[in-house]
Amino acid sequence: MGWHRFRGHDDLIEGFRRVVARGRLAHAYLFTGPPGVGKRLFAVELGRALLCEQPPAPLTACDRCPACLQIDAGTHPDFVTAGRPPEVHELPIEVMREVCGHFGLRPARGRGKVVIVDDADDLNEESSNCFLKTLEEPPPRSVLILIGSGRERQLPTIVSRCQVVTFAPLPPAVVREVLAANGVEPKQLDRLVRLGAGSPGLALALADEALWAFRDRLLKGLSARPVDPVALSKAWMEHVEEAGKDSAAQRKRAGLVVRLLIDFFDDLLAVASGGEARRTGPEDTARVRELAGRLETEQALAVLERCLEADLQIGRRVQLVLVLEALLDALAQRLV
């Protein structure tokens, strides 16, 4: 562990160090930004640094004291993480009540308390309102960190009581460095850095040969005349179910395919409008140009918008099979 593991967030690290040195640490933060850029890892490391009992430098965890070891083992009584259970669509009020109850207790080890709430985008109105009282009357020496995609996904009353910290997409060189450190093959780096859009987490998730094999199969099917949406939706569900029975894993796999479709059709729209492809590689050039030649700009835009809608529906946990069937039916009607 340690801040040395983080790339591209040096300004945020130094900003927190200055705040702590001045004694101006807020009681609540909302970390926002795209998925996969390190928001949760940053929150955990911040918690370790705040609770470390033998810090070697300001806001730096020693990795050796009892507090650091307990946090790493998940047993520190003053460090709590919570999130939406995978089997439900919203963060239940029961989880939030437990978080608020723990937050109100006195610190067991004396240095304070740190609570991290992941999936803050999934707070429903009931759990949000339960949470507000804790935000209005925070216990001393406590820090609460919410993690979400953007402030627009939170209630204004929650945003107004938090300091918002925005995590930007990382530079391509940093994403490349992270991928290489995680053992991604050099031949994949250019493609994954390009499609990762500044998110090492997304780029690593895309480093899946089975995903790319299915993408090729799907694009071949969408390039056919006529498109067979029934066969493609069946194949897509089979691909999704290979992720296991966990619905979150299935949604993630389906969402990655949609993400690749969005990148492909974004390039198709650019070519149909007289521009150049930016996301797809040379292996897709012929397919992009062939489909772009069959579509008017308005049709290409409609295809892209339909993929974006499906991506939103997956994020909102609409029944997966219905999302995929509806998407492929719509694409079959437009890719004629």
C-alpha positions in Angstrom: 0.0 0.0 0.0 1.0 3.7 0.2 0.6 6.8 -1.9 3.4 5.7 -4.2 0.9 3.2 -5.8 -1.2 6.1 -7.1 -0.5 7.7 -10.5 -2.1 10.8 -11.8 -3.6 12.1 -8.6 -0.5 13.9 -7.1 -2.4 17.2 -6.8 -5.2 15.6 -4.8 -2.7 13.9 -2.4 -0.8 17.2 -1.8 -4.2 19.0 -1.4 -5.2 16.7 1.4 -1.8 17.0 3.0 -2.1 20.8 3.1 -5.7 20.5 4.5 -4.6 18.1 7.3 -1.6 20.2 8.1 -3.8 23.3 8.6 -6.3 21.3 10.7 -9.1 22.0 8.1 -10.1 18.4 7.2 -13.8 18.3 6.5 -16.1 15.8 8.1 -17.6 14.6 4.8 -16.4 14.3 1.3 -18.0 13.2 -2.0 -15.5 11.6 -4.4 -16.8 11.9 -7.9 -15.4 10.8 -11.3 -15.6 8.1 -13.9 -15.3 4.4 -12.8 -11.9 2.9 -12.6 -9.8 6.0 -11.9 -8.9 5.0 -8.3 -11.6 6.8 -6.2 -12.1 3.9 -3.8 -8.4 3.0 -3.5 -7.7 6.7 -2.8 -10.4 6.8 -0.1 -9.0 3.6 1.6 -5.4 5.0 1.6 -6.6 8.3 3.0 -8.3 6.4 5.8 -5.2 4.4 6.5 -3.1 7.6 6.6 -5.6 9.3 9.0 -5.8 6.4 11.4 -2.1 5.3 11.3 -0.6 5.3 14.8 3.1 5.8 13.7 3.0 8.0 10.5 6.5 8.4 9.1 5.5 11.6 7.4 2.4 13.9 7.3 -0.7 12.0 6.1 1.3 8.9 5.3 0.6 5.4 6.6 3.5 3.4 8.0 2.0 0.0 6.9 3.3 -1.6 10.1 1.5 -0.3 13.1 -1.5 -2.2 14.6 -4.0 0.3 12.9 -2.5 -0.2 9.4 -2.4 -4.0 9.8 -6.0 -4.1 11.1 -7.3 -1.9 8.2 -5.5 -4.2 5.7 -7.1 -7.2 7.4 -10.6 -5.6 7.5 -10.7 -5.7 11.3 -10.1 -2.1 12.4 -13.0 -1.1 14.7 -12.9 2.6 13.5 -12.6 2.0 9.8 -15.8 0.9 8.1 -16.7 0.4 4.4 -20.2 -0.1 3.2 -21.9 -0.4 -0.2 -24.9 -1.7 -2.1 -25.3 -5.5 -1.7 -25.0 -7.2 -5.1 -28.4 -8.7 -5.0 -30.3 -5.4 -4.7 -30.7 -2.4 -6.9 -30.4 0.3 -4.3 -28.4 0.9 -1.1 -30.9 -0.3 1.5 -31.8 1.9 4.5 -30.8 -1.0 6.8 -27.2 -0.7 5.6 -27.3 3.1 6.1 -28.7 2.8 9.6 -25.9 0.4 10.5 -23.3 2.9 9.0 -24.8 5.8 10.9 -25.0 3.8 14.1 -21.4 2.9 13.9 -20.4 6.4 13.0 -22.0 7.7 16.1 -19.9 5.5 18.5 -16.8 6.8 20.1 -13.5 5.8 18.4 -12.2 2.5 19.9 -8.5 3.3 19.2 -8.7 7.0 19.9 -7.5 8.6 16.6 -11.0 9.0 15.0 -13.3 7.2 12.7 -13.3 6.8 8.9 -16.4 5.5 7.1 -16.4 4.9 3.3 -19.8 4.5 1.5 -19.3 3.1 -2.0 -22.1 3.1 -4.5 -23.4 6.4 -3.3 -25.2 6.8 -6.7 -27.5 4.0 -5.5 -28.7 5.8 -2.4 -32.5 5.9 -2.5 -34.6 8.7 -1.0 -35.2 6.8 2.2 -31.5 5.9 2.9 -30.4 9.4 1.8 -32.8 11.0 4.3 -31.5 8.6 7.0 -28.0 9.7 6.2 -28.7 13.5 6.4 -28.9 13.6 10.2 -25.4 12.1 10.5 -24.1 14.7 8.0 -25.8 17.5 9.9 -24.4 16.4 13.3 -21.1 14.6 12.6 -19.2 13.2 15.6 -15.8 14.8 16.3 -12.7 13.4 14.7 -14.7 11.6 12.1 -14.5 11.5 8.3 -17.1 10.2 6.0 -16.3 9.6 2.3 -19.0 9.0 -0.3 -18.0 7.5 -3.6 -20.1 8.2 -6.7 -19.9 9.1 -10.4 -21.1 12.7 -10.1 -22.8 15.2 -7.8 -25.9 15.2 -10.1 -26.6 11.6 -8.9 -26.9 12.7 -5.3 -29.6 14.7 -3.4 -28.7 18.4 -3.3 -29.0 18.3 0.5 -26.2 15.7 0.6 -24.0 17.5 -1.8 -24.3 20.7 0.1 -23.0 19.0 3.2 -20.0 17.4 1.6 -16.8 18.8 0.0 -16.8 17.5 -3.5 -13.5 16.1 -4.8 -13.4 15.4 -8.5 -11.2 12.7 -9.9 -10.4 13.3 -13.6 -9.5 10.7 -16.2 -5.8 9.8 -16.1 -3.4 10.7 -18.9 -2.8 7.9 -21.5 0.8 7.5 -20.4 -0.4 6.7 -16.8 -3.0 4.3 -18.0 -0.3 2.5 -20.1 2.0 2.3 -17.1 -0.8 0.8 -14.9 -1.7 -1.8 -17.6 1.9 -2.8 -18.1 2.4 -3.2 -14.3 -0.7 -5.5 -14.3 0.8 -7.8 -16.9 -1.1 -6.7 -20.0 0.6 -7.9 -23.2 2.4 -5.2 -25.2 0.4 -6.0 -28.3 -2.8 -5.0 -26.4 -1.6 -1.8 -24.9 -2.4 0.7 -27.7 -5.9 -0.6 -28.1 -6.7 -0.7 -24.4 -5.2 2.7 -23.7 -7.2 4.2 -26.5 -10.5 2.6 -25.3 -9.9 3.0 -21.6 -10.6 6.7 -21.9 -8.4 7.6 -19.0 -9.7 4.8 -16.8 -7.2 2.1 -15.9 -10.0 0.1 -14.3 -12.0 0.1 -17.6 -8.9 -0.7 -19.6 -8.1 -3.7 -17.4 -11.7 -4.9 -17.7 -11.4 -4.8 -21.4 -8.3 -7.0 -21.4 -10.4 -10.1 -21.9 -9.9 -12.2 -25.0 -13.4 -13.8 -24.6 -14.9 -10.3 -24.7 -13.1 -9.4 -27.9 -14.0 -12.7 -29.5 -17.7 -12.0 -28.8 -17.4 -8.4 -30.0 -16.1 -9.7 -33.3 -19.0 -12.2 -33.5 -21.5 -9.5 -32.6 -20.2 -7.0 -35.2 -20.2 -9.7 -37.9 -23.8 -10.4 -37.1 -24.7 -6.7 -37.1 -23.0 -6.3 -40.5 -25.1 -9.1 -42.1 -28.1 -8.6 -44.3 -30.5 -9.1 -42.7 -29.5 -8.9 -39.0 -30.8 -11.8 -37.0 -31.6 -10.2 -33.6 -33.0 -13.4 -32.0 -29.8 -15.3 -32.6 -27.6 -12.4 -31.6 -29.5 -11.8 -28.3 -29.3 -15.5 -27.5 -25.6 -15.5 -28.1 -25.1 -12.4 -26.1 -27.0 -13.8 -23.1 -24.8 -17.0 -23.3 -21.7 -14.8 -23.2 -23.1 -12.8 -20.2 -24.0 -16.0 -18.3 -20.4 -17.3 -18.7 -19.6 -14.7 -16.0 -21.4 -16.8 -13.5 -24.7 -16.6 -11.6 -23.9 -13.3 -9.9 -26.1 -10.6 -11.5 -23.5 -7.9 -10.9 -20.9 -9.8 -12.8 -23.4 -10.5 -15.6 -24.3 -6.8 -15.9 -20.7 -5.8 -15.9 -20.0 -8.2 -18.8 -23.0 -7.0 -20.7 -22.0 -3.4 -20.1 -18.5 -3.9 -21.4 -19.9 -5.2 -24.7 -22.2 -2.2 -24.9 -19.2 0.0 -24.2 -17.4 -1.5 -27.1 -20.4 -1.0 -29.3 -20.6 2.6 -28.3 -16.9 3.1 -29.3 -17.5 1.3 -32.6 -20.6 3.3 -33.5 -19.1 6.6 -32.4 -16.4 6.0 -35.0 -19.0 5.0 -37.5 -20.8 8.3 -37.0 -17.6 10.2 -37.3 -16.8 8.4 -40.7 -20.4 8.8 -41.9 -20.0 12.6 -41.2 -16.8 12.8 -43.2 -14.4 12.6 -40.2 -11.9 10.0 -39.0 -12.2 7.0 -36.7 -10.5 7.6 -33.3 -11.4 4.6 -31.1 -11.3 1.6 -33.3 -8.1 0.2 -34.7 -7.0 -0.7 -38.2 -8.6 -4.2 -37.8 -12.0 -2.4 -37.9 -11.4 0.1 -40.7 -13.1 -1.9 -43.4 -16.1 -2.8 -41.3 -16.6 0.8 -40.1 -16.4 2.2 -43.6 -18.7 -0.5 -45.0 -21.4 0.2 -42.5 -20.9 3.9 -42.7 -21.6 3.7 -46.4 -25.0 2.1 -45.7 -26.2 4.7 -43.3 -27.1 8.4 -43.4 -25.6 10.5 -40.7 -29.0 10.7 -38.9 -29.2 6.9 -38.9 -25.7 6.5 -37.5 -26.6 9.0 -34.8 -29.8 7.1 -33.9 -27.8 3.8 -33.6 -25.3 5.4 -31.3 -28.0 7.0 -29.2 -29.8 3.6 -28.9 -26.5 2.0 -27.6 -26.1 4.9 -25.1 -29.7 4.3 -23.9 -29.0 0.6 -23.4 -25.9 1.5 -21.4 -28.0 3.7 -19.1 -30.6 0.9 -18.7 -28.0 -1.6 -17.6 -26.7 0.9 -15.1 -30.2 1.3 -13.8 -30.6 -2.4 -13.5 -33.4 -2.9 -16.0 -33.9 -6.6 -16.6 -30.8 -7.6 -18.6 -32.4 -9.9 -21.2 -35.0 -7.2 -22.0 -32.3 -4.6 -22.5 -30.3 -6.7 -24.9 -33.3 -8.0 -26.9 -34.6 -4.4 -27.3 -31.2 -3.1 -28.3 -30.7 -5.7 -30.9 -34.2 -5.3 -32.3 -33.6 -1.6 -32.7 -30.2 -2.1 -34.3 -31.6 -4.7 -36.7 -34.2 -2.2 -37.9 -31.7 0.6 -38.5 -28.7 -1.4 -39.9 -30.5 -2.3 -43.1 
